[in-house]
Amino acid sequence: MSQDLFATFQTILVDTFGVPADDVAPDATFETLGLDSLDVVELTLVLEEETGVKLEDEELEDVRTVQDAIDKVAEKQQAAA
C-alpha cells in the first residue's frame, strides 16, 4: 500500500509543484524539494482529494520527509478501515 501512496505523492509533487520526479524519494525533505510551509498545506489539500485522508495541522508538525507523510496517511487509512 505504501508503494501506491509513494506513487500518489510523486505524481502530486511533480504535477502540482513541478518537482523533478527523480528528486522525489522517501527520505527527501519537503524543504529540499523546494516546498515551503504553504506548499505543504496545499499538498495536504491535494492529498485529501486523492486519498480521502485529512491531515490536521498538528499532525504535520513532525512531518519532514515524504516518508513521514506517507506514514501519516497510511496510519490514518488503517485507522479508518
N, C-alpha and C positions, 0 to 999 in steps of 0.2 A: 504493500500500500504506500509506503513512504517513497518508493520509486515513482509512483504516479504523482504524488504530491510534489516531488522534486521537479518532474516534468511540467507540472502546473506552474510552479514558481518560476521555472526557467522561461516558460512562454510569457508569463506576465512581465517579468523583468526585461526580457528582450523586446516584446511588443509595446509595452506601455512606457517603459523608462529608457529604452534604447541601450540597454546594457549588452555588450557583446556576449553572445552565447558561450564562448569559450571562457569568459570570466566568471560565469555562474557556477559555483562549486559549493558543496555543503558547508565547507569551512570559510567561505568568503563572508566578510562582514558587509553589512549594508553600507557602511562608510567607505570601504574600499571599492564597492560597486558604484559609488558616486551618489548614493541616496542620502538625503538629509532627513530630519525627523518628519517633515511634512510629507516627503515621498513615502516614508514608511507608513504613515497614516493612510495615504492614498492606496498603498499596496494592500493594507488590511481590508479596505473597502472593496477592492477588486477581488481579493481572495474570498471575501464573504459571498460575493456574487458567484464565484466559480465553485466554491466548496460548500456553501451554506453554513460555514463556521464563522462566528463573530468573535474576534479577539478584542477584549477590553483594553483600555489604555494601560491599566495597571499590569496586565499580563505581558505587555510589550516592554516593560521596564528592563527585564533581564534577557530580552531577545536581541542578540548582537549579530548572529550569523544566520545564513539561510537555513542551516540545520536546526538551529534553535526555533525558528519559526515553523519549520516542518514538524518538529516535535510537538509544539504547542497545538497546531492544527490537528495532528493525529490524535493527541491526547483528548481534545475536545470531541473529535469524531467518535472515538471509542466510548467516551462518557455518554454521548447522545445515543449510541447504538443500543 
